[in-house]
Amino acid sequence: MAKSKNNVITHGLSGKIGDLLVFRQRAGQTVVTKVPQQKQTATDKQKEVRRRFQQAVLYATSALAVPGAKEVYQGAAKPGQTAYNVAVADFFNAPDIHEVDLSAYTGQPGDTIRIRVSDDFMVKAVHVTINNGDGSLVENGNATADASGRLWTYTATQTNDMLAGDRILVTASDMPGNITEEERVL
């Protein structure tokens, strides 16, 4: 490691020159070192994190190429963040289903199921599937969001006389396609 004091050429210099030298600033001095060599092989967990991050980068790049998407992501950016930063973060976070309220569902058309959902960016869709206890499909469809986008309501369209043992599956998805599911049994 070499230190440079009062050298007009290297004063304030920082960065890397090829694969040979690295210049750093420490306590007002320019420090020159060889480029560090990575000698350790990545663990399986590190490889998985790198793979997921690569997917997040690919998602953000492609999502921001869609007309209007960049403006939507930029609208959610905090000071110092870009639309790209928000899109990468969105990739890593699936929606959260906080509550599935079945109190207004009695098996009649027009009954509602209310779902409270959140995401770090935006919930894209909430889907509800109602199956009888024997596994046969009663109905399914998309819920609709209120103005806040956090409270979703599914309105039943079919008569369901046999509620005991019915399974109600709620699926929430976000822009990158992350999915969260929650099942309730009546």
Phi and psi in degrees as a GROMACS rama.xvg file:
@    title "Ramachandran Plot"
@    xaxis  label "Phi"
@    yaxis  label "Psi"
@TYPE xy
-112.153  146.613  ALA-2
-118.817  139.972  LYS-3
-116.084  125.317  SER-4
-117.531  127.966  LYS-5
55.1905  35.2185  ASN-6
-93.5517  118.431  ASN-7
-61.9551  -34.7823  VAL-8
-75.4754  -41.0444  ILE-9
-100.777  -3.40023  THR-10
-58.9026  123.552  HIS-11
78.9344  1.33614  GLY-12
-74.1675  137.052  LEU-13
-147.603  150.612  SER-14
127.681  -166.659  GLY-15
-122.189  140.869  LYS-16
-111.51  106.081  ILE-17
53.4829  -138.192  GLY-18
-108.13  27.8781  ASP-19
-108.765  -56.3841  LEU-20
-129.122  151.103  LEU-21
-126.069  130.196  VAL-22
-106.963  130.657  PHE-23
-133.355  155.107  ARG-24
-105.658  123.813  GLN-25
-138.111  121.078  ARG-26
50.4728  43.8182  ALA-27
79.1575  5.6911  GLY-28
-116.25  151.22  GLN-29
-93.2644  121.704  THR-30
-107.811  131.025  VAL-31
-114.679  125.72  VAL-32
-135.647  166.889  THR-33
-72.7911  155.211  LYS-34
-63.6231  128.41  VAL-35
-64.0828  143.627  PRO-36
-105.203  131.067  GLN-37
-85.1014  117.992  GLN-38
-105.335  -16.9516  LYS-39
-89.4514  141.758  GLN-40
-85.4432  148.646  THR-41
-70.0191  143.55  ALA-42
-75.9067  168.319  THR-43
-60.9703  -37.6892  ASP-44
-66.6284  -40.7303  LYS-45
-64.7925  -39.8664  GLN-46
-62.9559  -39.8085  LYS-47
-65.2301  -42.2698  GLU-48
-62.7367  -42.7756  VAL-49
-64.1348  -40.0097  ARG-50
-63.1305  -45.2843  ARG-51
-64.1481  -39.479  ARG-52
-66.0387  -38.7756  PHE-53
-61.9463  -40.752  GLN-54
-63.2097  -40.0025  GLN-55
-63.3263  -41.0358  ALA-56
-64.1091  -44.3069  VAL-57
-63.1503  -40.7151  LEU-58
-61.7979  -49.8198  TYR-59
-60.7441  -42.8683  ALA-60
-62.0093  -45.6151  THR-61
-73.5116  -36.6076  SER-62
-64.8699  -39.4604  ALA-63
-73.9975  -12.9949  LEU-64
-80.9883  -14.9815  ALA-65
-75.9747  129.585  VAL-66
-55.9481  128.954  PRO-67
90.6376  -22.7617  GLY-68
-68.0863  -38.5835  ALA-69
-61.1855  -41.0155  LYS-70
-66.0651  -37.8613  GLU-71
-65.4986  -47.2843  VAL-72
-65.3953  -39.2947  TYR-73
-63.7817  -33.6029  GLN-74
-62.9627  -25.4955  GLY-75
-94.2651  -4.59288  ALA-76
-72.8044  139.025  ALA-77
-86.7899  167.62  LYS-78
-54.7541  133.055  PRO-79
88.9291  -6.99434  GLY-80
-102.713  155.289  GLN-81
-111.323  169.258  THR-82
-59.1449  -36.6292  ALA-83
-60.833  -44.8116  TYR-84
-59.1377  -43.8544  ASN-85
-66.2689  -40.107  VAL-86
-66.1858  -40.6932  ALA-87
-63.173  -46.0263  VAL-88
-62.5636  -38.9338  ALA-89
-60.454  -36.5044  ASP-90
-59.6078  -35.1862  PHE-91
-83.8239  -10.3052  PHE-92
-119.999  116.416  ASN-93
-80.5961  158.596  ALA-94
-64.2586  156.467  PRO-95
-110.81  130.037  ASP-96
-97.1118  113.027  ILE-97
-90.515  -34.0982  HIS-98
-155.847  138.154  GLU-99
-121.85  108.344  VAL-100
-96.7591  108.389  ASP-101
-100.637  7.46954  LEU-102
-62.7526  -26.8075  SER-103
-96.2409  4.03136  ALA-104
-99.7229  115.472  TYR-105
-119.08  7.93195  THR-106
91.4033  12.3966  GLY-107
-108.765  147.31  GLN-108
-56.7062  137.591  PRO-109
95.6219  -16.2288  GLY-110
-65.1019  152.027  ASP-111
-119.205  150.768  THR-112
-120.945  123.954  ILE-113
-105.498  135.285  ARG-114
-128.154  128.299  ILE-115
-103.15  118.536  ARG-116
-133.009  147.103  VAL-117
-141.162  162.659  SER-118
-148.139  158.542  ASP-119
-64.7466  -24.1561  ASP-120
-121.144  -70.6256  PHE-121
-160.146  135.507  MET-122
-82.3795  126.265  VAL-123
-86.6861  -41.9636  LYS-124
-154.879  151.531  ALA-125
-129.409  124.878  VAL-126
-116.914  139.131  HIS-127
-121.33  132.954  VAL-128
-124.835  129.061  THR-129
-115.145  120.688  ILE-130
-118.426  143.745  ASN-131
-67.5  167.814  ASN-132
-57.9316  -28.557  GLY-133
-83.7742  0.681747  ASP-134
96.0667  -7.74725  GLY-135
-73.4948  143.559  SER-136
-75.195  129.141  LEU-137
-90.5151  -52.5078  VAL-138
-170.421  164.423  GLU-139
-155.254  160.791  ASN-140
172.399  178.544  GLY-141
-90.553  143.302  ASN-142
-85.7502  162.292  ALA-143
-112.308  145.271  THR-144
-92.5725  151.025  ALA-145
-81.4682  -175.366  ASP-146
-62.9417  -30.2451  ALA-147
-77.9977  -20.2178  SER-148
78.318  7.2742  GLY-149
-105.67  -24.472  ARG-150
-110.968  119.555  LEU-151
-113.76  144.056  TRP-152
-127.647  128.382  THR-153
-106.587  130.997  TYR-154
-108.099  122.209  THR-155
-66.024  146.671  ALA-156
-119.643  -12.637  THR-157
-119.232  153.564  GLN-158
-80.5236  134.314  THR-159
-131.607  96.9832  ASN-160
-80.2341  -23.0182  ASP-161
-108.446  86.146  MET-162
-82.3026  -29.8965  LEU-163
-60.0274  123.737  ALA-164
85.0461  -3.29324  GLY-165
-62.1533  146.564  ASP-166
-113.901  127.715  ARG-167
-114.306  117.204  ILE-168
-105.663  124.141  LEU-169
-110.496  127.559  VAL-170
-122.208  121.918  THR-171
-111.697  137.631  ALA-172
-132.618  155.867  SER-173
-118.336  -174.537  ASP-174
-58.357  -44.1746  MET-175
-76.1063  -4.7635  PRO-176
95.7973  10.2999  GLY-177
-65.626  140.059  ASN-178
-125.783  137.035  ILE-179
-125.4  134.446  THR-180
-123.139  146.074  GLU-181
-140.748  134.019  GLU-182
-116.915  138.172  GLU-183
-122.779  142.032  ARG-184
-111.925  130.259  VAL-185
